[in-house]
Amino acid sequence: MWKTNDLQDENVELKAETVLNASEDPEKVKKCLLNVANGCIPTVTDGHVEATCKGIMSLHHIRVGVRSKSSVGVLRKLLDWNRTGNVTWFYLNKQAAYGGVISLVEHYEESPLGPIKITVTSNDLDKIIEWLLSNRE
């Protein structure tokens, strides 16, 4: 099968975004995105925090976190439900992300401060999803 190194050149884009509530410290919300999107640089604009990065390793924190929480089946379901062509997305709990924990959210309302929306785009999305959900290196 393939290894992480085999996927280094894959055309993958990860976008992490969330609302910035008036009660939240922008630096703490940026930390949430840094804890889930490996190698991204978050920016704050108009009550919104966003980070976009490219490459398979941008998904590394999510891959490790989902495996450690035994949430692979739930993530697979969410990726399938929310897929349109070469794009799919899912939500993560913002408070958990601040602590470095990957916690899936099925519905927007489940995250009191608003979830982090993770969007994954790739020309070979099936291969990327399999890598994200597998235990193989």
Secondary structure in CASP SS format (residue, H / E / C, confidence):
PFRMAT SS
TARGET T0000
AUTHOR 0000-0000-0000
METHOD secondary structure of the structure
MODEL  1
M C 1.00
W C 1.00
K C 1.00
T H 1.00
N H 1.00
D H 1.00
L H 1.00
Q C 1.00
D C 1.00
E C 1.00
N C 1.00
V E 1.00
E E 1.00
L E 1.00
K E 1.00
A E 1.00
E E 1.00
T E 1.00
V E 1.00
L C 1.00
N C 1.00
A C 1.00
S C 1.00
E C 1.00
D C 1.00
P H 1.00
E H 1.00
K H 1.00
V H 1.00
K H 1.00
K H 1.00
C H 1.00
L H 1.00
L H 1.00
N H 1.00
V H 1.00
A C 1.00
N C 1.00
G C 1.00
C C 1.00
I C 1.00
P C 1.00
T E 1.00
V E 1.00
T E 1.00
D C 1.00
G C 1.00
H E 1.00
V E 1.00
E E 1.00
A E 1.00
T E 1.00
C E 1.00
K E 1.00
G C 1.00
I H 1.00
M H 1.00
S H 1.00
L H 1.00
H H 1.00
H H 1.00
I H 1.00
R H 1.00
V H 1.00
G H 1.00
V H 1.00
R H 1.00
S H 1.00
K C 1.00
S C 1.00
S C 1.00
V H 1.00
G H 1.00
V H 1.00
L H 1.00
R H 1.00
K H 1.00
L H 1.00
L H 1.00
D H 1.00
W H 1.00
N C 1.00
R C 1.00
T E 1.00
G C 1.00
N C 1.00
V E 1.00
T E 1.00
W E 1.00
F E 1.00
Y E 1.00
L E 1.00
N C 1.00
K H 1.00
Q H 1.00
A H 1.00
A H 1.00
Y H 1.00
G C 1.00
G C 1.00
V C 1.00
I C 1.00
S C 1.00
L E 1.00
V E 1.00
E C 1.00
H C 1.00
Y H 1.00
E H 1.00
E H 1.00
S C 1.00
P C 1.00
L C 1.00
G C 1.00
P C 1.00
I E 1.00
K E 1.00
I E 1.00
T E 1.00
V E 1.00
T E 1.00
S E 1.00
N C 1.00
D C 1.00
L H 1.00
D H 1.00
K H 1.00
I H 1.00
I H 1.00
E H 1.00
W H 1.00
L H 1.00
L H 1.00
S C 1.00
N C 1.00
R C 1.00
E C 1.00
END
